Amino acid sequence: MNEKDIPKTNRNTSPATQKKRYYKKRTPSEPNQDGLTPDSAKKGRKPKETKRTPVRIIPLCGLNEIGKNMTVFERSNDMFILDCGLAFPDADMPGVDIVIPDFTYVERNADKIRGIVITHGHEDHIGALAYLLKKVNVPVYATRLTIGLIEGKLREQGLFGKVSLNTVEPKKTVKMGCMAVEFIKVNHSIPDSVGMAIHTPAGVIVHTGDFKVDYSPIDGNIIDLARFGELGNKGVLALMADSTNAERPGYTHSEKTVGESFDRLFKKGDGKRIIIATFSSNIHRVQQIINSAQRYGRKVAIFGRSMVNVMNTAIELGYLKVPDGIIIDIENMSDYANERIVLITTGSQGEPMSALTRMAMNDHRKVVITPMDFIIISATPIPGNEKFVTRVVNELMKSGAEVVYEAMYEVHVSGHACQEELKLMLALTKPKFFIPVHGEYKHLKKHGDLALQMGIPENNVIIAEIGNVIETDGLSMKIVSQVPSGRILVDGLGVGDVGSIVLRDRKHLAQDGLIIIVIGIERATNEIVAGPDIISRGFVYVRESEELIIQAKNLLNSTLAHCSYSELREWNTLKGKMRDALSDYIYQKTKRSPMILPIIMET
């Protein structure tokens, strides 16, 4: 038989080879959104002509500042938000109540948002959530205590029952479109804190949230270092880690050291009423106060709206263990001797309207400070609050109270990791890229330096700014563009109606005061029939500056007398001439520049 007589399918081939050839001739499957066909995906190959869809990391707030943490993770048509916090106003924001992130980018992409994940229940991570949910109603995922605190926020804003709140336990994973978020247990100054492992097509991105490494936490739940290490062994694309304490060497002390200090101080305060100021959210700290109060036969009263709200939630959910009868209502304090009372209150940062500040200023309806008070400030002043805390301490001491606030007494430990713990996280996760988060620029820079010490290449350390779009395809990572970002000021019920111009005017009024010029003009004849009258607020005390006011009126009369008929009819021009004339005169005489507001009344 000649070769040409043999069927082609049988020539020099086995059945297995024939089968392989058959499958090679199949029509290839359609590529997925990464440009990979099922065949090429199995073999780890990607068509050269197709570019991988990048993952985008967009910090909308929380960088180069303390507070209002919020980060967007995006890929293709899927997006989710990690945290949504607020910040408190500084001295340059008179009249402002709170500061929240700018939600413009999120609102523009509302149809892409698959949910919001929250690391823990502090205000700088959940405080702006209700404002966002009013604009974009999407599911929220958090641990049990955090959900309980969020419920309280939503009740205040009339949103409770209108938003999907989902409780997630550590070690569980939530699907976010083409991405997935794994919750990982961490230690912090509030229970139920978690970090996140974000599983994306480009690789795993680990976000620590706020964390510390506490080997003896109050609730016994130690940070899941094993999971961080397991992720590191499998390969972590990028680590985003808390930088708040990046300047502090060593390790953060365990919360249990504060409990030991409380025992010593309770003995020292024997025979006196004990008042302890701490953060309302520090449930572990409050637990230790209650434990010490029980040991020393004292009753506990709680002051401050935020403190009461958090404690009620913690007791209801079982995170705060309170013996029967130890907590008393503030109305019943008079039924007990002072030496049997412990007051737990807000105001550890010297906030003007807090309970401790009102006590110090003798402005509290229930508590009067006396020499029989032993006061413990169980917190370290947040940068910028030092002068407020000092003022409160001074006033408390003037009332004769003994005040403990120095670091030597160990009445406070941080909830944030120090340098050795930060290096431990870097060593465990072994990230290819590193993005320091949660801190001012000096904190981010110092944390970046630690990463360099740990062997991460300088080009792989990304110190970003809010609004930066950080893109990665799994091979490289870089800042590629910018989205709208910044701050929105909340003043009373107004959200965003106070901007830079309003703040400028408020600061101007606060610095130099206000002068109002009032004149009356007869519209028919265009004659000045009243004034000019001058009203001063916050500029000078009029009764002691009569000569200055009289000369100012004479100047205005002269200015008006030299105005033409057309200038008197054009009121904007007339106001400008009066403002300029009086401004120059006032500055010449006083070297001050008050706001001058001319008012023309038509008669």
Buried (B, 14 or more C-beta within 10 A) or exposed (E): EEEEEEEEEEEEEEEEEEEEEEEEEEEEEEBBEBBBBEEBBEEEEBEEEBEBBBBBBBBBBBBBBBBBBBBBBBBBEBBBBBBBBBBBBEEEBBEBBBBBBBBBBBEEBEEBBBBBBBBBBBBBBBBBBBBBBBEBBBBBBBBBBBBBBBBBBBEEBEBBEEBEBEBBEBEBEBEBBBBBBBBBBBBBBBBBBBBBBBBBBBBBBBBBBBBBBBEEBBBEBBBBBEBBBEBBEEEBBBBBBBBBBBBBEEBBBBBBBBBEBBBEBBEBBEEBBBBBBBBBBBBBBBBBBBBBBBEBEBBBBBBBEBBBBBBBBBBEBEBBEBEEEBBBEBEEBEEBEBBBBBBBBBBBBBBEEBBBBBBBBEEBEBBEBEEBBBBBBBBBBBEEBEEBBEBBBEBBBEBEBBBBBEEEBBBBBBBBBBBBBBBBBBEBBBBBBBBBBBBBBEBBBBBBBBBEEBEBEEEBBBBBEBBBBBBBBBEEBEBEEEBEBEBBBBBEEEBBEBEEEBBEEBBBBEEBBBBBBBBBBEEEEEEBEEBBBBBBEEBBEEEEBEEBBEEBBEBBBEBBEEBEEEBBEEEEBBBEBBBEBBBEBBEEEBEEBBBBEBBBEEE
